[in-house]
Amino acid sequence: MIREDFTLVHPLRVRWAEVDMQHVVFNANYLMYFDVAVAEYWRAIAARAAQDFRDDYMKLYSVKAAVEYHASARYDELIDVGCRAARLGRSSITFAFGIWRGAEHLISGDIVYVYVDPTTNKGAPIPERLRSAMLAYERVKPAA
């Protein structure tokens, strides 16, 4: 995983409530960190494109999540959470995530989201304005 591939890298400080008895981040909290990074990703895209994509990205449902643990973050450490669109399909988006403490790569992961038509509750094509904004934002083109 190459940190420079990520257009969005968001800093976070590990809080007391996020660590376990061993004083390291409890494993499930890394998914919360991914979620924070996705929110920052959408915020960055809406700011850059000068459009409100809330109606579009609120129709994305997560269908798969994976986390790979390389090392642990600890209480009060400053970490960086990277988020990028690794794959942009017809109706799905795979986001790749990386977490670093300084130069040390701690965590890798991905989440697959499917764009859903709320009237049918079935997969639907990602709106072109959202797709175009994502492609314009990413420094590394997502796979198709």
ABEGO torsion letter per residue (X at the ends): XBAAABABBBBBBBBAAABBAAGBBBAAAAAAAAAAAAAAAAAAAAAAAGBBAAAAAAABBBABBBBBBABBBBBGBBBBBBBBBABBBAABBBBBBBBBBEABBABBBBBBBBBBBAAAGBBBBBBAAAAAAAAAABABBBBX
